[in-house]
Amino acid sequence: MSMLEKRLTSIPLVEKEIEKEYGKIMGNLEDSLKPYRNDFAACAHIPQIGRNKDEIILPTAIK
């Protein structure tokens, strides 16, 4: 990080603007990387009992 960048990001208003822009970029990136996010259920961890093959294949075949 350059000295100028370090000094600018130490200013609260500048840091707030950078964070706002970063949030926009990450939101757009997430939308493009996960286009089906709202169409299918997601698991945060591996379930104790596996899912039936038809539960997985059927929803994707309908789309």
mmCIF file as gemmi writes it, N, C-alpha and C atoms, coordinates in Angstrom:
data_model
loop_
_atom_site.group_PDB
_atom_site.id
_atom_site.type_symbol
_atom_site.label_atom_id
_atom_site.label_alt_id
_atom_site.label_comp_id
_atom_site.label_asym_id
_atom_site.label_entity_id
_atom_site.label_seq_id
_atom_site.pdbx_PDB_ins_code
_atom_site.Cartn_x
_atom_site.Cartn_y
_atom_site.Cartn_z
_atom_site.occupancy
_atom_site.B_iso_or_equiv
_atom_site.pdbx_formal_charge
_atom_site.auth_seq_id
_atom_site.auth_asym_id
_atom_site.pdbx_PDB_model_num
ATOM 1 N N . MET Axp A 1 ? 0.861 -1.173 0 1 0 ? 1 A 1
ATOM 2 C CA . MET Axp A 1 ? 0 0 0 1 0 ? 1 A 1
ATOM 3 C C . MET Axp A 1 ? 0.906 1.235 0 1 0 ? 1 A 1
ATOM 4 N N . SER Axp A 2 ? 0.63 2.157 -0.873 1 0 ? 2 A 1
ATOM 5 C CA . SER Axp A 2 ? 1.471 3.353 -0.955 1 0 ? 2 A 1
ATOM 6 C C . SER Axp A 2 ? 1.21 4.274 0.238 1 0 ? 2 A 1
ATOM 7 N N . MET Axp A 3 ? 2.156 5.165 0.491 1 0 ? 3 A 1
ATOM 8 C CA . MET Axp A 3 ? 2.019 6.09 1.611 1 0 ? 3 A 1
ATOM 9 C C . MET Axp A 3 ? 0.785 6.979 1.419 1 0 ? 3 A 1
ATOM 10 N N . LEU Axp A 4 ? 0.538 7.431 0.197 1 0 ? 4 A 1
ATOM 11 C CA . LEU Axp A 4 ? -0.623 8.278 -0.081 1 0 ? 4 A 1
ATOM 12 C C . LEU Axp A 4 ? -1.919 7.527 0.216 1 0 ? 4 A 1
ATOM 13 N N . GLU Axp A 5 ? -1.971 6.277 -0.229 1 0 ? 5 A 1
ATOM 14 C CA . GLU Axp A 5 ? -3.168 5.474 0.013 1 0 ? 5 A 1
ATOM 15 C C . GLU Axp A 5 ? -3.388 5.255 1.508 1 0 ? 5 A 1
ATOM 16 N N . LYS Axp A 6 ? -2.345 4.976 2.227 1 0 ? 6 A 1
ATOM 17 C CA . LYS Axp A 6 ? -2.456 4.794 3.687 1 0 ? 6 A 1
ATOM 18 C C . LYS Axp A 6 ? -2.987 6.057 4.355 1 0 ? 6 A 1
ATOM 19 N N . ARG Axp A 7 ? -2.473 7.193 3.942 1 0 ? 7 A 1
ATOM 20 C CA . ARG Axp A 7 ? -2.909 8.463 4.544 1 0 ? 7 A 1
ATOM 21 C C . ARG Axp A 7 ? -4.363 8.77 4.193 1 0 ? 7 A 1
ATOM 22 N N . LEU Axp A 8 ? -4.751 8.502 2.934 1 0 ? 8 A 1
ATOM 23 C CA . LEU Axp A 8 ? -6.131 8.774 2.523 1 0 ? 8 A 1
ATOM 24 C C . LEU Axp A 8 ? -7.123 7.865 3.249 1 0 ? 8 A 1
ATOM 25 N N . THR Axp A 9 ? -6.778 6.586 3.372 1 0 ? 9 A 1
ATOM 26 C CA . THR Axp A 9 ? -7.707 5.656 4.02 1 0 ? 9 A 1
ATOM 27 C C . THR Axp A 9 ? -7.795 5.883 5.524 1 0 ? 9 A 1
ATOM 28 N N . SER Axp A 10 ? -6.893 6.657 6.078 1 0 ? 10 A 1
ATOM 29 C CA . SER Axp A 10 ? -6.984 6.988 7.5 1 0 ? 10 A 1
ATOM 30 C C . SER Axp A 10 ? -8.001 8.109 7.755 1 0 ? 10 A 1
ATOM 31 N N . ILE Axp A 11 ? -8.472 8.746 6.693 1 0 ? 11 A 1
ATOM 32 C CA . ILE Axp A 11 ? -9.505 9.788 6.804 1 0 ? 11 A 1
ATOM 33 C C . ILE Axp A 11 ? -10.868 9.075 6.816 1 0 ? 11 A 1
ATOM 34 N N . PRO Axp A 12 ? -11.655 9.25 7.879 1 0 ? 12 A 1
ATOM 35 C CA . PRO Axp A 12 ? -12.923 8.512 7.995 1 0 ? 12 A 1
ATOM 36 C C . PRO Axp A 12 ? -13.861 8.647 6.796 1 0 ? 12 A 1
ATOM 37 N N . LEU Axp A 13 ? -14.021 9.834 6.241 1 0 ? 13 A 1
ATOM 38 C CA . LEU Axp A 13 ? -14.915 10.032 5.102 1 0 ? 13 A 1
ATOM 39 C C . LEU Axp A 13 ? -14.426 9.251 3.88 1 0 ? 13 A 1
ATOM 40 N N . VAL Axp A 14 ? -13.139 9.283 3.628 1 0 ? 14 A 1
ATOM 41 C CA . VAL Axp A 14 ? -12.569 8.551 2.493 1 0 ? 14 A 1
ATOM 42 C C . VAL Axp A 14 ? -12.736 7.049 2.713 1 0 ? 14 A 1
ATOM 43 N N . GLU Axp A 15 ? -12.449 6.604 3.924 1 0 ? 15 A 1
ATOM 44 C CA . GLU Axp A 15 ? -12.599 5.182 4.236 1 0 ? 15 A 1
ATOM 45 C C . GLU Axp A 15 ? -14.045 4.728 4.056 1 0 ? 15 A 1
ATOM 46 N N . LYS Axp A 16 ? -14.993 5.557 4.452 1 0 ? 16 A 1
ATOM 47 C CA . LYS Axp A 16 ? -16.412 5.231 4.3 1 0 ? 16 A 1
ATOM 48 C C . LYS Axp A 16 ? -16.781 5.107 2.82 1 0 ? 16 A 1
ATOM 49 N N . GLU Axp A 17 ? -16.292 6.01 1.985 1 0 ? 17 A 1
ATOM 50 C CA . GLU Axp A 17 ? -16.571 5.962 0.544 1 0 ? 17 A 1
ATOM 51 C C . GLU Axp A 17 ? -15.949 4.716 -0.1 1 0 ? 17 A 1
ATOM 52 N N . ILE Axp A 18 ? -14.746 4.385 0.32 1 0 ? 18 A 1
ATOM 53 C CA . ILE Axp A 18 ? -14.086 3.188 -0.208 1 0 ? 18 A 1
ATOM 54 C C . ILE Axp A 18 ? -14.895 1.95 0.165 1 0 ? 18 A 1
ATOM 55 N N . GLU Axp A 19 ? -15.34 1.855 1.407 1 0 ? 19 A 1
ATOM 56 C CA . GLU Axp A 19 ? -16.137 0.711 1.855 1 0 ? 19 A 1
ATOM 57 C C . GLU Axp A 19 ? -17.461 0.622 1.091 1 0 ? 19 A 1
ATOM 58 N N . LYS Axp A 20 ? -18.068 1.776 0.807 1 0 ? 20 A 1
ATOM 59 C CA . LYS Axp A 20 ? -19.324 1.796 0.054 1 0 ? 20 A 1
ATOM 60 C C . LYS Axp A 20 ? -19.11 1.252 -1.365 1 0 ? 20 A 1
ATOM 61 N N . GLU Axp A 21 ? -18.053 1.7 -2.019 1 0 ? 21 A 1
ATOM 62 C CA . GLU Axp A 21 ? -17.736 1.22 -3.364 1 0 ? 21 A 1
ATOM 63 C C . GLU Axp A 21 ? -17.373 -0.265 -3.344 1 0 ? 21 A 1
ATOM 64 N N . TYR Axp A 22 ? -16.638 -0.668 -2.346 1 0 ? 22 A 1
ATOM 65 C CA . TYR Axp A 22 ? -16.264 -2.075 -2.199 1 0 ? 22 A 1
ATOM 66 C C . TYR Axp A 22 ? -17.527 -2.933 -2.054 1 0 ? 22 A 1
ATOM 67 N N . GLY Axp A 23 ? -18.488 -2.471 -1.272 1 0 ? 23 A 1
ATOM 68 C CA . GLY Axp A 23 ? -19.744 -3.195 -1.107 1 0 ? 23 A 1
ATOM 69 C C . GLY Axp A 23 ? -20.495 -3.351 -2.415 1 0 ? 23 A 1
ATOM 70 N N . LYS Axp A 24 ? -20.523 -2.314 -3.226 1 0 ? 24 A 1
ATOM 71 C CA . LYS Axp A 24 ? -21.185 -2.384 -4.54 1 0 ? 24 A 1
ATOM 72 C C . LYS Axp A 24 ? -20.498 -3.417 -5.438 1 0 ? 24 A 1
ATOM 73 N N . ILE Axp A 25 ? -19.176 -3.343 -5.464 1 0 ? 25 A 1
ATOM 74 C CA . ILE Axp A 25 ? -18.413 -4.261 -6.305 1 0 ? 25 A 1
ATOM 75 C C . ILE Axp A 25 ? -18.65 -5.697 -5.867 1 0 ? 25 A 1
ATOM 76 N N . MET Axp A 26 ? -18.589 -5.956 -4.58 1 0 ? 26 A 1
ATOM 77 C CA . MET Axp A 26 ? -18.764 -7.316 -4.079 1 0 ? 26 A 1
ATOM 78 C C . MET Axp A 26 ? -20.193 -7.804 -4.321 1 0 ? 26 A 1
ATOM 79 N N . GLY Axp A 27 ? -21.175 -6.935 -4.202 1 0 ? 27 A 1
ATOM 80 C CA . GLY Axp A 27 ? -22.564 -7.306 -4.476 1 0 ? 27 A 1
ATOM 81 C C . GLY Axp A 27 ? -22.743 -7.719 -5.929 1 0 ? 27 A 1
ATOM 82 N N . ASN Axp A 28 ? -22.194 -6.934 -6.839 1 0 ? 28 A 1
ATOM 83 C CA . ASN Axp A 28 ? -22.272 -7.264 -8.269 1 0 ? 28 A 1
ATOM 84 C C . ASN Axp A 28 ? -21.516 -8.55 -8.578 1 0 ? 28 A 1
ATOM 85 N N . LEU Axp A 29 ? -20.372 -8.718 -7.967 1 0 ? 29 A 1
ATOM 86 C CA . LEU Axp A 29 ? -19.571 -9.913 -8.195 1 0 ? 29 A 1
ATOM 87 C C . LEU Axp A 29 ? -20.307 -11.156 -7.698 1 0 ? 29 A 1
ATOM 88 N N . GLU Axp A 30 ? -20.889 -11.062 -6.51 1 0 ? 30 A 1
ATOM 89 C CA . GLU Axp A 30 ? -21.621 -12.207 -5.963 1 0 ? 30 A 1
ATOM 90 C C . GLU Axp A 30 ? -22.82 -12.559 -6.84 1 0 ? 30 A 1
ATOM 91 N N . ASP Axp A 31 ? -23.532 -11.568 -7.326 1 0 ? 31 A 1
ATOM 92 C CA . ASP Axp A 31 ? -24.673 -11.819 -8.216 1 0 ? 31 A 1
ATOM 93 C C . ASP Axp A 31 ? -24.237 -12.544 -9.49 1 0 ? 31 A 1
ATOM 94 N N . SER Axp A 32 ? -23.101 -12.151 -10.053 1 0 ? 32 A 1
ATOM 95 C CA . SER Axp A 32 ? -22.654 -12.784 -11.294 1 0 ? 32 A 1
ATOM 96 C C . SER Axp A 32 ? -22.065 -14.169 -11.047 1 0 ? 32 A 1
ATOM 97 N N . LEU Axp A 33 ? -21.492 -14.395 -9.87 1 0 ? 33 A 1
ATOM 98 C CA . LEU Axp A 33 ? -20.911 -15.704 -9.572 1 0 ? 33 A 1
ATOM 99 C C . LEU Axp A 33 ? -21.943 -16.719 -9.09 1 0 ? 33 A 1
ATOM 100 N N . LYS Axp A 34 ? -23.039 -16.23 -8.556 1 0 ? 34 A 1
ATOM 101 C CA . LYS Axp A 34 ? -24.072 -17.121 -8.014 1 0 ? 34 A 1
ATOM 102 C C . LYS Axp A 34 ? -25.442 -16.771 -8.604 1 0 ? 34 A 1
ATOM 103 N N . PRO Axp A 35 ? -25.623 -16.958 -9.916 1 0 ? 35 A 1
ATOM 104 C CA . PRO Axp A 35 ? -26.887 -16.545 -10.547 1 0 ? 35 A 1
ATOM 105 C C . PRO Axp A 35 ? -28.109 -17.339 -10.075 1 0 ? 35 A 1
ATOM 106 N N . TYR Axp A 36 ? -27.901 -18.536 -9.534 1 0 ? 36 A 1
ATOM 107 C CA . TYR Axp A 36 ? -29.032 -19.374 -9.103 1 0 ? 36 A 1
ATOM 108 C C . TYR Axp A 36 ? -29.232 -19.339 -7.594 1 0 ? 36 A 1
ATOM 109 N N . ARG Axp A 37 ? -28.62 -18.387 -6.925 1 0 ? 37 A 1
ATOM 110 C CA . ARG Axp A 37 ? -28.654 -18.31 -5.466 1 0 ? 37 A 1
ATOM 111 C C . ARG Axp A 37 ? -30.073 -18.333 -4.908 1 0 ? 37 A 1
ATOM 112 N N . ASN Axp A 38 ? -30.993 -17.65 -5.517 1 0 ? 38 A 1
ATOM 113 C CA . ASN Axp A 38 ? -32.361 -17.573 -4.986 1 0 ? 38 A 1
ATOM 114 C C . ASN Axp A 38 ? -33.273 -18.671 -5.53 1 0 ? 38 A 1
ATOM 115 N N . ASP Axp A 39 ? -32.776 -19.496 -6.443 1 0 ? 39 A 1
ATOM 116 C CA . ASP Axp A 39 ? -33.601 -20.524 -7.063 1 0 ? 39 A 1
ATOM 117 C C . ASP Axp A 39 ? -33.512 -21.879 -6.371 1 0 ? 39 A 1
ATOM 118 N N . PHE Axp A 40 ? -32.432 -22.129 -5.641 1 0 ? 40 A 1
ATOM 119 C CA . PHE Axp A 40 ? -32.212 -23.432 -5.024 1 0 ? 40 A 1
ATOM 120 C C . PHE Axp A 40 ? -31.816 -23.264 -3.564 1 0 ? 40 A 1
ATOM 121 N N . ALA Axp A 41 ? -32.147 -24.273 -2.761 1 0 ? 41 A 1
ATOM 122 C CA . ALA Axp A 41 ? -31.758 -24.267 -1.352 1 0 ? 41 A 1
ATOM 123 C C . ALA Axp A 41 ? -30.242 -24.429 -1.248 1 0 ? 41 A 1
ATOM 124 N N . ALA Axp A 42 ? -29.67 -23.817 -0.233 1 0 ? 42 A 1
ATOM 125 C CA . ALA Axp A 42 ? -28.227 -23.92 -0.016 1 0 ? 42 A 1
ATOM 126 C C . ALA Axp A 42 ? -27.968 -24.531 1.356 1 0 ? 42 A 1
ATOM 127 N N . CYS Axp A 43 ? -26.884 -25.242 1.486 1 0 ? 43 A 1
ATOM 128 C CA . CYS Axp A 43 ? -26.488 -25.843 2.76 1 0 ? 43 A 1
ATOM 129 C C . CYS Axp A 43 ? -25.181 -25.208 3.22 1 0 ? 43 A 1
ATOM 130 N N . ALA Axp A 44 ? -25.142 -24.774 4.459 1 0 ? 44 A 1
ATOM 131 C CA . ALA Axp A 44 ? -23.923 -24.186 5.003 1 0 ? 44 A 1
ATOM 132 C C . ALA Axp A 44 ? -22.953 -25.258 5.489 1 0 ? 44 A 1
ATOM 133 N N . HIS Axp A 45 ? -23.453 -26.475 5.664 1 0 ? 45 A 1
ATOM 134 C CA . HIS Axp A 45 ? -22.604 -27.579 6.117 1 0 ? 45 A 1
ATOM 135 C C . HIS Axp A 45 ? -23.124 -28.891 5.513 1 0 ? 45 A 1
ATOM 136 N N . ILE Axp A 46 ? -22.33 -29.927 5.613 1 0 ? 46 A 1
ATOM 137 C CA . ILE Axp A 46 ? -22.737 -31.231 5.08 1 0 ? 46 A 1
ATOM 138 C C . ILE Axp A 46 ? -23.78 -31.834 6.019 1 0 ? 46 A 1
ATOM 139 N N . PRO Axp A 47 ? -24.946 -32.2 5.488 1 0 ? 47 A 1
ATOM 140 C CA . PRO Axp A 47 ? -26.003 -32.752 6.34 1 0 ? 47 A 1
ATOM 141 C C . PRO Axp A 47 ? -25.643 -34.16 6.85 1 0 ? 47 A 1
ATOM 142 N N . GLN Axp A 48 ? -26.213 -34.531 8 1 0 ? 48 A 1
ATOM 143 C CA . GLN Axp A 48 ? -25.98 -35.86 8.575 1 0 ? 48 A 1
ATOM 144 C C . GLN Axp A 48 ? -26.498 -36.952 7.649 1 0 ? 48 A 1
ATOM 145 N N . ILE Axp A 49 ? -27.66 -36.711 7.034 1 0 ? 49 A 1
ATOM 146 C CA . ILE Axp A 49 ? -28.28 -37.681 6.133 1 0 ? 49 A 1
ATOM 147 C C . ILE Axp A 49 ? -28.268 -37.097 4.728 1 0 ? 49 A 1
ATOM 148 N N . GLY Axp A 50 ? -27.754 -37.871 3.772 1 0 ? 50 A 1
ATOM 149 C CA . GLY Axp A 50 ? -27.672 -37.4 2.391 1 0 ? 50 A 1
ATOM 150 C C . GLY Axp A 50 ? -29.042 -37.251 1.748 1 0 ? 50 A 1
ATOM 151 N N . ARG Axp A 51 ? -29.096 -36.462 0.687 1 0 ? 51 A 1
ATOM 152 C CA . ARG Axp A 51 ? -30.349 -36.25 -0.031 1 0 ? 51 A 1
ATOM 153 C C . ARG Axp A 51 ? -30.527 -37.304 -1.107 1 0 ? 51 A 1
ATOM 154 N N . ASN Axp A 52 ? -31.771 -37.582 -1.431 1 0 ? 52 A 1
ATOM 155 C CA . ASN Axp A 52 ? -32.124 -38.507 -2.499 1 0 ? 52 A 1
ATOM 156 C C . ASN Axp A 52 ? -31.678 -37.911 -3.831 1 0 ? 52 A 1
ATOM 157 N N . LYS Axp A 53 ? -31.198 -38.74 -4.738 1 0 ? 53 A 1
ATOM 158 C CA . LYS Axp A 53 ? -30.726 -38.282 -6.048 1 0 ? 53 A 1
ATOM 159 C C . LYS Axp A 53 ? -31.807 -37.489 -6.785 1 0 ? 53 A 1
ATOM 160 N N . ASP Axp A 54 ? -33.074 -37.937 -6.697 1 0 ? 54 A 1
ATOM 161 C CA . ASP Axp A 54 ? -34.165 -37.249 -7.396 1 0 ? 54 A 1
ATOM 162 C C . ASP Axp A 54 ? -34.399 -35.846 -6.834 1 0 ? 54 A 1
ATOM 163 N N . GLU Axp A 55 ? -34.151 -35.632 -5.556 1 0 ? 55 A 1
ATOM 164 C CA . GLU Axp A 55 ? -34.301 -34.3 -4.954 1 0 ? 55 A 1
ATOM 165 C C . GLU Axp A 55 ? -33.297 -33.321 -5.553 1 0 ? 55 A 1
ATOM 166 N N . ILE Axp A 56 ? -32.176 -33.831 -5.974 1 0 ? 56 A 1
ATOM 167 C CA . ILE Axp A 56 ? -31.123 -32.979 -6.52 1 0 ? 56 A 1
ATOM 168 C C . ILE Axp A 56 ? -31.315 -32.764 -8.017 1 0 ? 56 A 1
ATOM 169 N N . ILE Axp A 57 ? -31.601 -33.832 -8.736 1 0 ? 57 A 1
ATOM 170 C CA . ILE Axp A 57 ? -31.695 -33.761 -10.191 1 0 ? 57 A 1
ATOM 171 C C . ILE Axp A 57 ? -32.98 -33.117 -10.685 1 0 ? 57 A 1
ATOM 172 N N . LEU Axp A 58 ? -34.114 -33.441 -10.07 1 0 ? 58 A 1
ATOM 173 C CA . LEU Axp A 58 ? -35.413 -32.951 -10.54 1 0 ? 58 A 1
ATOM 174 C C . LEU Axp A 58 ? -35.486 -31.424 -10.617 1 0 ? 58 A 1
ATOM 175 N N . PRO Axp A 59 ? -35.158 -30.668 -9.577 1 0 ? 59 A 1
ATOM 176 C CA . PRO Axp A 59 ? -35.247 -29.187 -9.682 1 0 ? 59 A 1
ATOM 177 C C . PRO Axp A 59 ? -34.385 -28.603 -10.79 1 0 ? 59 A 1
ATOM 178 N N . THR Axp A 60 ? -33.225 -29.174 -11.031 1 0 ? 60 A 1
ATOM 179 C CA . THR Axp A 60 ? -32.355 -28.621 -12.09 1 0 ? 60 A 1
ATOM 180 C C . THR Axp A 60 ? -32.888 -28.97 -13.468 1 0 ? 60 A 1
ATOM 181 N N . ALA Axp A 61 ? -33.574 -30.113 -13.607 1 0 ? 61 A 1
ATOM 182 C CA . ALA Axp A 61 ? -34.129 -30.52 -14.896 1 0 ? 61 A 1
ATOM 183 C C . ALA Axp A 61 ? -35.335 -29.665 -15.273 1 0 ? 61 A 1
ATOM 184 N N . ILE Axp A 62 ? -36.079 -29.164 -14.281 1 0 ? 62 A 1
ATOM 185 C CA . ILE Axp A 62 ? -37.279 -28.349 -14.536 1 0 ? 62 A 1
ATOM 186 C C . ILE Axp A 62 ? -36.905 -26.982 -15.08 1 0 ? 62 A 1
ATOM 187 N N . LYS Axp A 63 ? -35.818 -26.399 -14.623 1 0 ? 63 A 1
ATOM 188 C CA . LYS Axp A 63 ? -35.427 -25.039 -15.02 1 0 ? 63 A 1
ATOM 189 C C . LYS Axp A 63 ? -35.102 -24.984 -16.435 1 0 ? 63 A 1
